Amino acid sequence: MGNAMHHDHDQGLALTLAVLLLTGTALLVSCWVGPLATFTAVAVLVVTAYAAPGLARGLAIRRAVRQLLRGLPGGPVSCCEC
């Protein structure tokens, strides 16, 4: 039980440090390049971090299906024979 509490404490500390680093970096960048550019950069990073795992999973599934179809006798079906 003590190990789980220690793990929760470590996660809380990591989250706190991440938020502090993100906030400090956003403030510094805002001073250097302006608030609109900072908001755009932070928004792109957040959206990328949110979308990247799903996109990578989708690409991996497509690649696996393509490799599976190549391994089948007769190969993938094409709509036109060139």
MIBAVO-73871 format. One record per atom (N, C-alpha, C): x, y, z. Coordinates in steps of 0.05 Angstrom, whole numbers, padded with zeros to 5 digits, always signed. Example, Ala and Ser with C-alpha at 12.3 -4.5 7.8 and 13.67 -1.06 7.14 Angstrom:
<nodes>
+00264-00114+00156
+00246-00090+00156
+00264-00066+00156
+00257-00045+00142
+00273-00021+00143
+00258+00001+00157
</nodes>
This chain:
<nodes>
+00016-00024+00000
+00000+00000+00000
+00017+00025+00000
+00039+00025+00014
+00057+00048+00015
+00069+00053-00012
+00074+00032-00028
+00085+00035-00054
+00066+00050-00073
+00040+00044-00071
+00020+00058-00088
+00019+00088-00081
+00021+00094-00055
+00020+00122-00047
+00044+00137-00057
+00067+00123-00056
+00092+00135-00066
+00090+00140-00096
+00078+00121-00111
+00075+00124-00140
+00056+00147-00146
+00034+00150-00131
+00016+00173-00135
+00030+00199-00130
+00046+00200-00109
+00061+00224-00102
+00080+00232-00125
+00094+00211-00136
+00113+00216-00158
+00098+00227-00182
+00075+00216-00188
+00059+00225-00211
+00050+00254-00207
+00041+00260-00183
+00032+00287-00176
+00055+00307-00179
+00079+00299-00170
+00102+00316-00172
+00110+00320-00202
+00109+00299-00217
+00116+00301-00246
+00096+00319-00260
+00071+00316-00254
+00050+00334-00267
+00054+00363-00259
+00060+00368-00234
+00065+00395-00224
+00089+00407-00239
+00111+00393-00241
+00135+00403-00255
+00129+00407-00284
+00114+00390-00297
+00107+00393-00325
+00091+00419-00329
+00071+00424-00312
+00055+00448-00315
+00072+00473-00310
+00089+00472-00290
+00106+00495-00285
+00125+00501-00308
+00137+00480-00320
+00155+00483-00343
+00139+00494-00367
+00116+00483-00372
+00100+00492-00394
+00092+00521-00391
+00083+00529-00367
+00075+00556-00361
+00099+00575-00364
+00122+00568-00352
+00145+00585-00354
+00155+00588-00383
+00155+00567-00397
+00164+00568-00425
+00145+00585-00442
+00119+00582-00437
+00099+00598-00452
+00102+00627-00446
+00108+00634-00421
+00112+00663-00414
+00137+00674-00427
+00159+00659-00427
+00183+00668-00439
+00180+00672-00469
+00168+00652-00482
+00164+00653-00511
+00145+00676-00518
+00125+00681-00501
+00106+00703-00505
+00121+00730-00505
+00140+00732-00487
+00155+00757-00485
+00173+00761-00510
+00183+00739-00521
+00201+00740-00543
+00187+00744-00570
+00165+00730-00575
+00153+00730-00602
+00124+00740-00602
+00112+00745-00579
+00085+00755-00578
+00065+00734-00571
+00042+00742-00561
+00022+00723-00551
+00009+00706-00572
+00004+00717-00596
-00009+00702-00617
+00008+00679-00626
+00033+00684-00631
+00052+00663-00640
+00055+00642-00618
+00056+00651-00593
+00059+00632-00570
+00034+00614-00569
+00010+00626-00571
-00014+00610-00569
-00015+00590-00592
-00007+00598-00616
-00007+00580-00639
+00012+00557-00635
+00036+00563-00625
+00056+00542-00621
+00047+00522-00600
+00037+00533-00578
+00028+00515-00556
+00004+00498-00565
-00015+00510-00580
-00038+00496-00590
-00029+00473-00609
-00010+00479-00626
+00000+00459-00645
+00012+00436-00630
+00028+00442-00609
+00041+00421-00593
+00020+00404-00579
+00000+00416-00567
-00021+00401-00552
-00037+00384-00571
-00045+00395-00594
-00060+00379-00613
-00043+00356-00624
-00018+00361-00630
+00000+00340-00639
+00003+00318-00618
+00007+00325-00594
+00010+00305-00572
-00016+00289-00569
-00039+00302-00573
-00065+00288-00570
-00070+00270-00594
-00063+00279-00619
-00071+00264-00643
-00050+00243-00651
-00025+00247-00643
-00003+00229-00653
-00007+00200-00647
-00015+00192-00622
-00018+00163-00617
-00040+00150-00635
-00062+00163-00639
-00083+00152-00656
-00074+00151-00685
-00060+00171-00694
-00050+00171-00722
-00030+00149-00726
-00012+00146-00707
+00008+00125-00709
-00005+00097-00709
-00025+00094-00692
-00039+00068-00691
-00053+00062-00718
-00066+00083-00729
-00079+00079-00755
-00060+00072-00777
-00037+00086-00777
-00017+00080-00798
-00006+00051-00794
-00002+00043-00770
+00009+00016-00765
-00012-00005-00774
-00037+00000-00769
-00058-00019-00778
-00058-00020-00808
-00057+00003-00822
-00057+00002-00851
-00033-00013-00862
-00010-00009-00850
+00014-00023-00859
+00012-00053-00855
+00001-00061-00832
-00002-00089-00826
-00022-00102-00845
-00044-00089-00852
-00063-00099-00871
-00051-00102-00898
-00036-00081-00906
-00022-00082-00933
-00002-00105-00934
+00013-00110-00913
+00032-00132-00912
+00017-00159-00912
-00005-00160-00898
-00021-00185-00898
-00031-00191-00926
-00041-00170-00940
-00052-00174-00967
-00030-00182-00986
-00006-00171-00983
+00016-00179-01000
+00024-00208-00996
+00021-00217-00972
+00029-00245-00966
+00009-00266-00975
-00015-00257-00982
-00036-00276-00991
-00030-00285-01020
-00038-00309-01027
-00034-00317-01055
-00052-00300-01073
-00042-00290-01094
-00057-00273-01112
-00052-00244-01107
-00041-00237-01084
-00034-00209-01077
-00058-00191-01074
-00054-00166-01070
-00076-00147-01067
-00092-00144-01093
-00117-00138-01090
-00134-00134-01113
-00132-00105-01121
-00128-00101-01147
-00126-00074-01158
-00149-00069-01176
-00157-00043-01177
-00180-00036-01194
-00172-00034-01224
-00147-00030-01229
-00138-00029-01257
-00112-00044-01260
-00110-00059-01281
-00086-00074-01286
-00068-00058-01306
-00046-00048-01296
-00029-00031-01313
-00006-00047-01323
</nodes>
